Amino acid sequence: MSKTSPTYVCSVCGAHQSRWMGRCPGCNTWGSLEEVVREEKSSGARATGSGTGAVPHPLEEVDDGPQERISTGSKPMDSLLGEGLTPGSVILLGGDPGVGKSTFVLQLAGGFRRREGNSIYATGEESLAQIRQRAERLGVLGPGVRALHTTHLEDLLAVFRSGEAPDLLLVDSIQTLASSDADGVAGSVSQVRATASALVEAAKAWGTVVLLIGHVTKEGQIAGPKLLEHMVDTVLYMEGDRQQMYRILRVVKNRYGPTGNLLVLTMAQRGLHIVHDPSTFFLQARDPNLSGTAVVMALEGQRAFAIEVQALASRSFLGTPRRTALGFDTNRLHLLLALLEKKLHLHLGDSDLYARIGGGLRLEEPALDLGILAAVLSSFRDRALPGRAVFWGEVDLSGQVRPVTGQETRLQQARQLGFSPVFCPGSKSDGASDVVPLENILDLEQELFG
């Protein structure tokens, strides 16, 4: 005999609980547990279950499958994913509402049309008339792009079974799909798991590239359990503010290529356009004669580009001075300010201090430390830094400037862009004339204001 028993699944982390609780013990999120009724079989029924007959094979005798990649129609996009799209792969694209995810995937379908590929844009959020209007505005309207409006998983699976499996299937979004074989409403943990699993199996069976758009939570994570990110082959995040003209497409997981790479895009009337040389894109309209600004050569993946770090130190009229960081962790700013007080004997307790990365970027680059310190010192002393100076380096809790990855890549890019002098980790014995090697933050203050 089988019986039904309720279980509670967290919509954020996917953890299972036997009873309802106000806060999930796994991720500490309030109100995220949802009831899912599942059928439990008796121990005898489980014991008599049969497997699929799978047996192990020598790895060297296994066929590695097709090696060809499918071009997206854009060389920068192919490079981002690792020489193009792999047949049978599943890609998950996340991003804030309105950031341009739907525009991006519709343009991707247009790239397939230009290379005589076959794509289907499936949506449960827009009508076919709305999709046609947007496709016409983006200039991707053509016979190679088909659209399907549905919220039922079975409609998508029927396309595969009809013998007309596309090269590319775009699903906007996975949270709008529902399967009749799963409990709950569309977007619930059980439905997201069931629909994603079915699409992954279909992609592997028919060799179709499936791109899923995923909603994000208010914390910026893809909605649904983390299992969704583990099920797919590639995870992309599109970042950017709707008030800004640029977007950043970042690879955070990729089974068929490098991770950490990014693509800089700009939003225009006719859709998203790739910035082919983002080296100085985030330094537009910068005035090097102002205090409190420093240029940092950041590295994302294999690409180095210059960004601006801004700082403002002003007299505080509060009992506890304010500390605000935009674009990086506030705790990181607290740590660096403590180093300035301890090692350089600066009295920052009566000053409000603000720091941000120019252009609205958000980075976790360790090499930002040196640039943040330089910008804070510049603002605190109200003296501008050298106009073409560039900084990078990680600073530890003892005030030592430590090396970071990609030293030669950063240095080569800095020289190509005409930045000099270069303040970076190194010893006094290093001989390049345009490089100012720093061993600790005392050297930084001496070189800038000594």
Secondary structure, 3 states (H helix, E strand, C coil): CCEEEEEEEECCCCCEECCCCCECCCCCCECCEEEEEEEECCHHHHHCCCCCCCCCCCHHHCCCCCCCCECCCCHHHHHHHCCCECCCCEEEEEECCCCCHHHHHHHHHHHHHHCCCCEEEEECCCCHHHHHHHHHHHCCCCCCEEEEECCEHHHHHHHHHCCCCCCEEEEECHHHCECCCCCCCCCCHHHHHHHHHHHHHHHHHHCCEEEEEECECCCCCECCCCHHHHHCCEEEEEECCCCCCEEEEEEEEECCCCCCCEEEEEEECCEEEECCCCCCHHHCCCCCCCCCEEEEEEEECCEEEEEEEEEEEEECCCCCCCEEEECCCHHHHHHHHHHHHHHCCCCCCCEEEEEEEHHHCCCCCCCHHHHHHHHHHHHHHCCCCCCCCEECCEECCCCEEECCCCHHHHHHHHHHCCCCCEEEECCCCCCCCCEEEECEHHHHHHHHHC
